[in-house]
Amino acid sequence: MEEQRTRRWGGPPWAGGGPPWGRRHGPPWWNRRDEEEEGGGRPRWPWRSTLLLTVFVLVGSNFAAEQQPDREQLDVLSRLLLFGGAALLLWRQRYPVAVVFGTAATALVYFSAGYPYGPIFLTVALACFSAIVAGQRWAAWTALGTLWVVHLLVGHWLYQWLPPKGDPVSSWGEEVAIAAWMVAILAVSELARVRREQWDRDRAERRQAAKRRTDEERLRIARELHDVLAHSISVINVQAGVGLALLDSDPEQARTALTTIKAASKEALGEVRQVLDTLRTPGDAPRAPAPGLDRLPELVEQAAGAGLTVDVESGGERRALPPGADLAAFRVIQEALTNVVRHSGSRHARVRVDYARDALTLRIDDDGPATGEDAGGSGNGLAGMRERAAALGGTIEAGPREDGGFRVLALLPLKNSRGASERPEKPLKLKEDR
C-alpha cells in the first residue's frame, strides 16, 4: 500500500510527495497538477470549479439584469451565451488558447447584443489567468486587448446600430475602468505565472538534489563493498593458491592457509553485513564502528597472511582523527596493500603515516616489479581512492618510482579547507592498470 501511494503521489509526504490535500508546504492551489500531468499526460478536468462558476454566472446575471433595466432583458440567446462561455472553462487546462479566445468572443457577442453587464467578465478573467499560467501569454494579452478595442468601438460608434435602442454613448471613465480591470487581471496572472515557474524550478532542483544524494550514496556503498571484498578476496586467493600447492607436501602449512582463509572470509562477511544493514535501515546507527587507523595492526596481520611483510612508520603527533578522514585513511592503505598483493612481485611494503596540524599524509611503497598478472580485480581501486580523497578535499597520486616499484601518496585534509595544506612532493606518473 505504501508503495502504491508513493508511486501515485510522487513520493512519501516527508519527501515532498503525498496527496495534494495533505501538503502543508506544497505549491499554491493554482500550481497543483494532477499526477497524469506530472507524468507527461493531460491534466484533469476541472469539473467542480467550472460548475460552481457556471451557476454563479447564471444566477448573478439575473441579479445584474434587475439592476440595469435600461439594457436588454435576458432571453434564451443570452443564457446560451452565459452558459457557453462558462462551460468553455472546462477545457481551460487542455486548450488554454482556444478557451481564452472563445470566452472573449462570447463576451463580445453578449455585450454587443445589449445585455446587462455582469459576472460574464469572470469567465474571461479565469480563461486569461489559465492561459498566462500555462505559458500562453500572447493569447491572453491578444484576447483582452481585442475585447477592450471592440467594446470601445461599440460604446462610441457601433452603439447607434446595436441594441438597446436609445443607448447613449459610453463615457470615457467607464472605458478607463474596464481597461484598469483588464490590466489588474493580467498583472495577477503574470504574478501567478512567475510564482509557478519558481515552484517548477524549486521542484526540479529538489529532484536533482535527491538524485545527487542517491548517486553519492550508491558510490559510497560501492566503494565500501569494493574495498572490503577486494582486500579479503585477495588474501583468500593467495592463501588458496598456497593451500593447493602444499596440500600433499606440507599438510600443516595447508591447514594454516585454510585457517587464514576462514578468518578473512568471516571478517569480510561481517563488514559486508554491516554495509547491507545500512541499506535496510538507513536511519539506524551501525552496529559496529567504522574502521580507522586504530585497526592498522589488523590490516598488517592480514597482509602477512597473504605473504606480504609490511613495515609501518609514523611521523608527527598522533591524535584522534575525524571519522571521515579516519575511514578514508584506512581504506586507502587497505586498497594500496591489496594492489601490492595483486600486482607486485615484491613481498615487502612500507607504510608511512604523517600527522600534521591540518592534514594527514599517507605513503605506501613497494619495491616491485609489477607482475602484470590479473588477480580478478575490478580495476576501480585507484578510482575509489581518489573519490574518497576528493570527498574530503584531498588528493591521491599513484605511479611508478624512478628506482622501480610503486608508490601511492595521499593527502587528506583534516579541516574544511581544500587549500589548507601544501601538496606532497612532485606529481607522479599515474599507472592506471594498478
C-alpha positions in Angstrom: 0.0 0.0 0.0 2.8 2.4 0.9 4.5 1.6 -2.5 1.2 2.4 -4.3 0.9 5.7 -2.6 4.5 6.6 -3.3 4.1 5.7 -7.0 0.8 7.6 -7.4 1.7 10.8 -5.5 5.4 11.1 -6.3 7.0 10.1 -3.0 6.3 9.9 0.7 4.9 13.1 2.4 8.2 13.8 4.2 10.0 13.9 0.7 7.5 16.4 -0.8 5.0 13.8 -2.1 1.7 12.7 -0.8 -1.8 13.7 -1.9 -2.4 17.4 -2.7 -4.8 17.9 0.2 -2.2 16.7 2.7 0.6 19.1 1.7 1.2 21.7 4.3 4.1 23.4 2.5 3.3 22.5 -1.1 2.7 24.8 -4.1 -0.4 27.0 -4.1 -3.7 25.8 -5.5 -3.1 27.3 -8.9 0.2 25.3 -9.2 -1.1 21.9 -8.3 -1.2 19.5 -11.1 -2.8 16.1 -11.5 -0.5 13.0 -11.4 -1.2 12.4 -15.1 0.2 15.9 -16.0 3.3 15.2 -13.9 3.9 12.0 -15.9 3.6 13.9 -19.2 -0.1 13.2 -19.8 -3.0 15.5 -19.9 -4.3 17.4 -16.9 -7.5 16.5 -15.2 -10.9 18.0 -15.9 -11.8 21.0 -13.6 -15.4 19.9 -13.1 -16.1 21.4 -9.8 -14.7 24.9 -10.3 -16.4 25.1 -13.7 -19.8 24.0 -12.4 -19.6 26.5 -9.5 -18.6 29.4 -11.8 -21.4 28.5 -14.3 -24.0 28.6 -11.6 -22.6 31.8 -10.2 -22.6 33.5 -13.7 -26.2 32.4 -14.5 -27.6 33.4 -11.1 -25.5 36.6 -10.8 -26.6 37.7 -14.3 -30.2 37.6 -13.2 -29.5 40.0 -10.3 -27.5 42.2 -12.6 -30.4 42.4 -15.1 -32.7 43.6 -12.3 -30.3 46.5 -11.6 -29.9 47.5 -15.3 -33.5 47.9 -16.6 -32.2 50.1 -19.5 -30.3 47.1 -21.0 -31.8 44.2 -23.0 -33.5 41.7 -20.8 -32.1 38.2 -20.6 -33.5 35.7 -23.1 -32.7 32.3 -24.4 -29.7 33.6 -26.5 -28.2 35.5 -23.6 -28.5 32.4 -21.3 -26.9 30.2 -24.0 -24.0 32.7 -24.3 -23.6 32.8 -20.5 -23.7 29.1 -20.2 -21.4 28.5 -23.2 -18.8 31.0 -22.0 -18.7 29.4 -18.6 -18.7 25.8 -19.9 -15.7 26.5 -22.1 -13.7 26.8 -19.0 -13.9 23.1 -18.6 -11.1 22.8 -21.3 -9.0 25.7 -20.0 -6.2 23.4 -18.8 -6.1 21.4 -22.0 -6.7 24.1 -24.6 -5.9 27.4 -23.0 -5.6 29.4 -26.2 -8.9 28.2 -27.7 -10.7 28.8 -24.4 -9.4 32.3 -23.9 -10.4 33.4 -27.4 -13.7 31.5 -27.1 -14.7 33.2 -23.8 -13.6 36.6 -25.1 -15.7 36.1 -28.3 -18.7 35.0 -26.2 -18.4 38.1 -24.0 -18.2 40.3 -27.1 -21.4 38.9 -28.6 -23.1 39.2 -25.2 -22.3 42.9 -24.7 -22.8 43.8 -28.4 -26.3 42.4 -28.1 -27.1 44.9 -25.4 -27.4 42.5 -22.5 -26.6 43.8 -19.0 -23.1 43.9 -17.6 -22.4 41.1 -15.1 -20.4 38.1 -14.0 -19.6 37.0 -17.5 -16.4 39.1 -17.1 -15.3 36.4 -14.7 -15.2 33.7 -17.4 -12.8 35.9 -19.5 -10.7 36.6 -16.4 -10.3 33.0 -15.5 -9.6 32.0 -19.1 -6.8 34.6 -19.3 -5.4 33.5 -15.9 -5.2 29.9 -17.1 -3.6 30.9 -20.4 -0.9 33.0 -18.8 -0.1 30.5 -16.2 0.1 27.8 -18.9 2.7 30.0 -20.8 0.3 31.3 -23.5 0.8 35.0 -22.7 0.3 36.2 -26.2 -3.1 34.6 -26.4 -4.3 36.2 -23.1 -3.0 39.7 -24.0 -4.4 39.5 -27.5 -7.9 38.3 -26.3 -8.2 41.0 -23.7 -6.8 43.7 -26.0 -9.3 42.7 -28.7 -12.2 42.7 -26.2 -11.4 46.2 -25.0 -11.0 47.6 -28.5 -14.2 46.1 -29.7 -16.0 47.3 -26.6 -14.6 50.8 -27.3 -15.9 50.7 -30.8 -19.3 49.5 -29.7 -19.6 52.1 -27.0 -18.5 55.1 -29.1 -19.6 54.2 -32.7 -21.5 51.0 -33.3 -24.0 51.6 -30.4 -26.2 53.5 -32.9 -27.0 50.3 -34.8 -26.9 47.9 -31.9 -29.4 47.2 -29.2 -30.7 48.5 -26.9 -32.4 51.4 -28.7 -31.6 54.8 -27.4 -28.5 53.6 -25.7 -26.2 56.7 -25.2 -22.5 56.9 -25.9 -20.3 55.3 -23.3 -18.3 57.6 -21.0 -14.5 57.5 -21.2 -14.5 57.0 -17.4 -16.2 53.6 -18.0 -13.7 52.7 -20.6 -10.8 53.6 -18.3 -12.4 51.5 -15.5 -12.7 48.5 -17.9 -9.1 48.9 -19.0 -7.9 49.1 -15.4 -9.8 45.9 -14.6 -8.2 44.1 -17.5 -4.7 45.3 -16.5 -5.3 44.0 -13.0 -6.3 40.6 -14.4 -3.1 40.5 -16.5 -0.9 41.6 -13.5 -2.3 39.0 -11.2 -2.0 36.3 -13.9 1.6 37.3 -14.6 2.4 37.1 -10.9 0.9 33.7 -10.7 2.9 32.6 -13.7 6.2 33.8 -12.1 5.3 32.0 -8.9 4.5 28.8 -10.8 7.8 28.9 -12.7 9.6 29.4 -9.4 7.8 26.4 -7.9 8.8 24.4 -11.0 12.4 25.4 -10.7 12.4 24.6 -7.0 10.9 21.2 -7.6 13.4 20.4 -10.3 16.3 21.5 -8.0 14.9 19.2 -5.2 14.7 16.3 -7.6 18.2 16.9 -8.8 19.5 17.2 -5.2 17.7 14.0 -4.3 19.2 12.2 -7.3 22.6 13.6 -6.5 22.3 12.3 -2.9 21.2 8.9 -4.2 24.1 8.7 -6.6 26.6 9.7 -3.9 25.2 7.1 -1.5 25.4 4.5 -4.2 29.0 5.4 -4.9 29.8 5.3 -1.2 28.3 1.8 -0.8 30.1 0.6 -4.0 33.4 1.9 -2.6 32.9 0.2 0.7 32.0 -3.1 -0.8 34.9 -2.9 -3.2 37.4 -2.1 -0.5 36.1 -4.8 1.8 35.8 -7.5 -0.8 38.9 -6.7 -2.8 41.2 -7.0 0.2 39.7 -10.1 1.7 39.3 -11.9 -1.6 42.9 -11.1 -2.5 44.0 -12.7 0.8 41.8 -15.7 0.2 43.1 -16.0 -3.4 46.7 -16.1 -2.3 46.1 -18.5 0.6 44.0 -20.8 -1.6 46.9 -21.0 -4.0 49.3 -21.8 -1.1 47.0 -24.4 0.2 46.6 -26.1 -3.1 50.3 -26.1 -3.7 51.2 -27.6 -0.2 48.2 -29.8 0.2 50.2 -33.0 -0.4 53.7 -32.0 0.5 53.1 -29.9 3.7 49.6 -30.5 5.1 50.2 -28.5 8.2 51.1 -25.4 6.1 48.0 -26.0 4.0 45.9 -26.1 7.2 47.4 -22.7 8.2 46.4 -21.3 4.8 42.8 -22.6 5.2 42.7 -21.1 8.7 43.7 -17.7 7.2 41.0 -18.1 4.5 38.4 -18.8 7.2 39.3 -15.7 9.2 39.5 -13.4 6.2 36.1 -14.6 4.9 34.5 -14.2 8.3 35.7 -10.7 8.6 34.6 -9.9 5.0 31.1 -11.3 5.7 30.9 -9.1 8.9 31.8 -5.9 7.1 29.5 -6.7 4.1 26.7 -7.4 6.5 27.3 -4.0 8.2 27.1 -2.2 4.8 23.9 -4.1 3.9 22.3 -3.3 7.2 22.7 0.4 6.5 20.7 -0.2 3.3 17.9 -1.9 5.1 17.7 0.5 8.0 19.2 3.8 6.8 18.2 5.7 10.0 19.8 3.3 12.5 23.2 3.6 13.8 25.7 1.0 12.6 26.2 -2.0 14.9 30.0 -1.8 14.7 32.2 1.4 14.4 33.7 2.2 11.1 37.3 1.0 10.7 40.1 3.5 11.2 43.8 3.7 11.6 43.5 2.1 15.0 42.9 -1.2 13.1 46.1 -0.8 11.1 47.8 -3.6 13.0 45.0 -6.0 12.0 45.5 -4.9 8.4 49.2 -5.6 8.6 48.4 -9.0 10.1 46.0 -9.8 7.3 48.6 -8.8 4.7 51.1 -11.1 6.4 48.7 -13.9 6.0 48.8 -13.2 2.3 52.6 -13.4 2.3 53.3 -9.7 2.4 55.6 -8.1 5.0 54.5 -4.5 5.9 56.6 -2.0 7.8 54.7 0.8 9.4 56.2 4.2 10.3 54.6 7.3 11.6 55.6 10.9 12.0 54.2 13.9 13.9 52.0 13.8 16.9 49.4 11.1 16.6 45.8 12.2 17.6 42.2 11.3 17.1 41.0 11.9 13.5 37.6 13.0 12.2 35.6 9.9 11.3 35.5 10.5 7.6 39.3 11.1 7.4 40.0 8.1 9.6 37.9 5.7 7.5 39.3 7.1 4.2 42.9 6.7 5.5 42.2 3.1 6.5 40.6 2.3 3.1 43.4 3.9 1.1 46.1 1.8 2.9 43.9 -1.3 2.6 43.5 -0.8 -1.2 47.2 0.1 -1.7 48.3 -3.1 0.1 45.7 -5.1 -1.8 47.2 -3.8 -5.1 50.7 -4.9 -3.9 49.4 -8.4 -3.3 47.7 -8.5 -6.6 50.1 -6.7 -9.0 53.6 -6.5 -7.4 56.3 -9.1 -7.5 57.6 -7.7 -4.2 56.6 -9.3 -0.9 57.5 -6.3 1.1 55.7 -2.9 1.5 56.3 0.2 3.6 53.5 2.4 5.0 54.2 5.8 6.5 51.6 7.9 8.2 52.5 11.6 8.9 50.3 13.7 11.2 50.3 17.4 10.5 48.3 20.2 12.1 45.7 20.3 9.4 46.4 17.3 7.2 47.2 13.6 7.1 49.8 12.3 4.6 49.9 8.6 3.7 52.7 7.0 1.7 52.6 3.3 0.6 55.7 1.9 -1.2 56.6 -1.4 -2.6 59.8 -2.4 -4.5 58.1 -4.1 -7.4 58.4 -5.1 -10.2 54.9 -5.3 -11.4 53.8 -8.8 -12.3 51.2 -7.9 -14.9 49.0 -10.7 -13.6 45.3 -10.3 -13.3 44.1 -11.2 -9.8 40.5 -10.8 -10.6 40.2 -7.2 -9.5 37.6 -4.7 -10.9 40.2 -2.0 -11.8 38.3 0.5 -9.7 40.8 0.6 -6.8 42.6 3.9 -7.7 39.3 5.5 -8.8 37.7 4.6 -5.4 40.7 6.0 -3.5 40.5 9.3 -5.5 36.8 9.6 -4.8 37.4 9.1 -1.1 40.1 11.7 -1.0 38.2 14.2 -3.2 35.2 13.9 -0.9 37.5 15.3 1.9 39.1 17.9 -0.4 42.3 15.8 -0.7 44.4 14.2 -3.4 45.7 10.8 -4.4 48.8 10.4 -6.6 49.9 6.9 -7.7 52.6 5.8 -10.1 55.9 4.0 -10.5 59.0 5.3 -8.8 62.2 6.1 -10.6 64.1 3.3 -9.0 61.3 0.8 -9.7 58.5 -0.2 -7.5 55.3 1.7 -7.0 54.1 4.5 -4.7 50.7 5.7 -3.5 50.8 9.1 -2.0 47.6 10.5 -0.3 46.9 13.9 1.2 43.8 14.1 3.4 42.9 17.5 4.9 41.6 17.4 8.5 39.7 20.7 8.2 37.1 22.1 5.9 39.6 23.8 3.7 40.8 22.4 0.5 43.9 24.5 0.3 45.0 24.3 4.0 48.0 22.1 3.3 50.8 22.0 0.8 50.7 19.4 -1.9 53.1 16.5 -1.2 56.2 16.1 -3.3 56.1 16.3 -7.1 53.3 14.6 -9.0 53.9 11.0 -10.1 53.1 9.5 -13.4 49.8 7.5 -13.0 49.8 3.8 -13.5 46.2 3.1 -14.5 46.5 -0.7 -14.5 47.1 -0.8 -10.8 
